[in-house]
Each structure stands twice: as C-alpha cells, then as structure tokens.
C-alpha cells in the first residue's frame, strides 16, 4: 500500500527507532500471549487500546471478563472519545437484529437467504471441531435445508425477517402427514398463516419466485412431516439448541427486535467504538460466546465488503481478550484478507494451546493452529510457563548456525589426552526458557517485559557491530 496518513499512523513506539504503525497490524492482526499475572491485558493490550483511540479509530470490542467494559470507558475518558462509545448490553435499550441488518443491505433475496443460512451454520458449529465426514455434518446440512425453506417462505410472505419469526415458523411446522388438513392446526399454526399469505400473493410472484416457493412449500408441508420422527427431532434440536437462546428476554429484545441501533459502518466511517458488554460470568459461557460471535461475524462480513480508500474509510480495530473463546470456523479467512479493508484484529490469549484446543480440536498445536497463527504479523509474547507457547515463540524468531564448543579428556595406561573441539549446530536465536524469565508487573514495579516479533522486521534497537541488520525480535518494557 502507498504511504497514507491513516495507514502510517504510529500505534506503538517500541524504542527510539522502532515503531509499529497501523499498516503493520492490519497485516493479519496481532497476537498477545502471556500467563496469568504477566501483564498482557494491563500493559501492551492497554497501550494498543489507548493508541487506537488516540489515533481516532473506531472498532468493535468483545468482552469475556467483567472488568473489560469499565476499562474501555476509562480509556475513552482518557482519550476524549466518550461521545464515540456505544455500550451494548441488556440494560442499554439497544438492539442489533442481525437478520434485519442483512435484509436492509439489499441485493438479491437468494443472496440474503444464503448469507443468513451461512451465519447460523457457523453459529451452530461454535465449540465443535469441524469434521466434514462426521455424522454431525449430515444434521448441519439438514438444518441448512430447513432454514433455507423457511426463509424463502417468510421473505415472500412479507413477514418480518427475524430470529424469533424464523424459530416460530420452524416450531409450528406440521409433524404428521395430513396435519395440514386439520382445522385446529390451521387456526393455531404460524406456518399455516404464512402459507395462506403466500397463496394470497400468488399473482404477484415472478415465475422464478414461485418455482422456489413450490420447492420450499413441498419441503415444509410434505417432506418435513414425512421424515422419521427421530431424524426430525435431531434436526430440530440442532437448530433450536442454538436459536432458542434468542427467543427469551433479554436476548429477544437485543437480537430479535427487527431493528439495529448500531452498524459496522459506524466503526469505519463514524469512528464509533462499540463495546459488546456480555461477560461470561453474567451471561453464561456459551450464551455470551454465541451472542458475541454472532455480532463479530456480521461485522467481519460487513468490513470485508468495503475496500479501504483514503478519505472514505478510516479503518477499524477488533479487540478480543480471551480470544480463544471468540473464534469461529471462518476466522482464518478474515485474517487472510482484513488488510485490504484496513481492519486490525487484536487477539489476546494466555497461550496457544487455548486456540489449538478450543477451535481446532488439536491436543498440541498442529497444522491448523500454526497455519492460523502464521497469518498474524505482529506477536507480543509476555512471561509464560506454558512450554508449547514458548517453543512456538522461539521457533517463530528463528534459529542460526553457531559453533558449540566441547571439551574432552581421557587417560590411559601409557598417555593422557585432553582438548577442545567445536561443531556447528542450528540453535534458537532466543531460547524458549528466556520467556519464563521475563519480568512481570507487581507491587514494586509496574513494568511487564515482552518479546516483540514482527514479520519481516529486523529491529534497529538490536543492531550491533557484528549484526548490522539487527535481530528479528525486540525486548520491550510495557508499563501499567
């Protein structure tokens, strides 16, 4: 990218001569690791947050811990950004209906329906290891078919498109052959009312629309009730296990109101800072996780629809402490292409094992985990006693050939021998044990020491007479 006043804004100054600019972070994002008490959230992550706000960026903040929202309110005060802060929680009175937002974007109805189907497919997979050959994939595809048919019916009937209405329609489908002829079902079923509206509007549909509707109606009224009861029950429970959360208060008001009181575009074009205040301890682990990933997916898709253009878009950040709980199936794709939209994802986690196990189902970091981590250009490693993370950091920084000295001595009946020898070996530039020795903040010192790595960067502060190009890492002290 050419030189640009937004992309070249200074975000972190690591030394007198080493600077992290916004363009450095949007190249896949930033990973911050550190064990408990290492200071990752209260030092380097805090510095990033304050720098983003001072520089005038907007963004999305997801919260897992209860103290995160108060911290961001304080950051906004310190940087004069309180007027740009939007706090979204059950008490805010705000609503973000994802389906309403998708539908207002316009475009072909078929594309909108597929967007919604994909959105909920991702949500249903949260916390599950994706295995295309497994039996779970069958039910996932069956739910996709169920959603698609119901969305086609709802949208063409002129009914409001919301999670609540979609769930309501699915729950009211006939479950026995011939039930559609039952007078009591016709009077009480939401499905019956939707089908009646479709028939009333028959003359207004184009031929292609009606063909789609005929397929959908056959599925709803004939195929669905004709399924084996156990299969139908499994399909419905796969859907309702995720969707039913949004049908009860306060989530019904927050996500199924038919309106959206804030948008992703406000982060990039109006510099708004949207904090999703749904910590795990208050909302429950799975519910908090599901709601926040729902919003995150919508924002990511919206951000990627817009290419960065100077003078039109300001860029944005996505701040995620306890990142492993906030990942989803398509996370890697976003990090691959977020650079062109000038979005900086910040991923904070104690260690890389959390990422490996939570989303990728790997007991130890394997190809999926390492492939994802390789997308993040900026990495900040705080003190850690988790060996896999320390090994990863050392391997990321690299190895060099160096001479290793050896000494040997021997004695025999007629002579004694001793000497020094050496051989060339490939060794870590920074040994993994060094990450266990990094300073942590405490009552006596507010400083947290970290190892900073940037893809392709040799740091000026590490240049010496015998290494003019510098080292590929830098020790940095961040302060609370």
C-alpha positions, 0 to 999 in steps of 0.5 A: 500500500502507498504511504497514507496518513491513516495507514502510517499512523504510529500505534506503538513506539517500541524504542527510539527507532522502532515503531509499529504503525497501523499498516503493520497490524492490519497485516493479519492482526496481532497476537498477545500471549502471556500467563496469568499475572504477566501483564498482557491485558494491563500493559501492551493490550492497554497501550494498543487500546489507548493508541487506537483511540488516540489515533481516532479509530473506531472498532468493535470490542468483545468482552469475556471478563467483567472488568473489560467494559469499565476499562474501555470507558476509562480509556475513552475518558482518557482519550476524549472519545466518550461521545464515540462509545456505544455500550451494548448490553441488556440494560442499554435499550439497544438492539442489533437484529442481525437478520434485519441488518442483512435484509436492509443491505439489499441485493438479491433475496437468494443472496440474503437467504444464503448469507443468513443460512451461512451465519447460523451454520457457523453459529451452530458449529461454535465449540465443535471441531469441524469434521466434514465426514462426521455424522454431525455434518449430515444434521448441519446440512439438514438444518441448512435445508430447513432454514433455507425453506423457511426463509424463502417462505417468510421473505415472500410472505412479507413477514418480518425477517427475524430470529424469533419469526424464523424459530416460530415458523420452524416450531409450528411446522406440521409433524404428521402427514395430513396435519395440514388438513386439520382445522385446529392446526390451521387456526393455531399454526404460524406456518399455516398463516404464512402459507395462506399469505403466500397463496394470497400473493400468488399473482404477484410472484415472478415465475422464478419466485414461485418455482422456489416457493413450490420447492420450499412449500413441498419441503415444509408441508410434505417432506418435513412431516414425512421424515422419521420422527427421530431424524426430525427431532435431531434436526430440530434440536440442532437448530433450536439448541442454538436459536432458542437462546434468542427467543427469551428476554433479554436476548429477544429484545437485543437480537430479535427486535427487527431493528439495529441501533448500531452498524459496522459502518459506524466503526469505519466511517463514524469512528464509533467504538462499540463495546459488546458488554456480555461477560461470561460470568453474567451471561453464561459461557456459551450464551455470551460466546454465541451472542458475541460471535454472532455480532463479530461475524456480521461485522467481519462480513460487513468490513470485508465488503468495503475496500479501504480508500483514503478519505472514505474509510478510516479503518477499524480495530477488533479487540478480543481478550480471551480470544480463544473463546471468540473464534469461529470456523471462518476466522482464518479467512478474515485474517487472510484478507482484513488488510485490504479493508484496513481492519486490525484484529487484536487477539489476546490469549494466555497461550496457544494451546487455548486456540489449538484446543478450543477451535481446532480440536488439536491436543498440541498445536498442529497444522491448523493452529500454526497455519492460523497463527502464521497469518498474524504479523505482529506477536507480543509474547509476555512471561509464560510457563506454558512450554508449547507457547514458548517453543512456538515463540522461539521457533517463530524468531528463528534459529542460526548456525553457531559453533558449540564448543566441547571439551574432552579428556581421557587417560590411559595406561601409557598417555593422557589426552585432553582438548577442545573441539567445536561443531556447528549446530542450528540453535534458537536465536532466543531460547524458549526458557528466556520467556519464563524469565521475563519480568512481570508487573507487581507491587514494586514495579509496574513494568511487564517485559515482552518479546516483540516479533514482527514479520519481516522486521529486523529491529534497529534497537538490536543492531550491533557491530557484528549484526548490522541488520539487527535481530528479528525480535525486540525486548520491550518494557510495557508499563501499567 
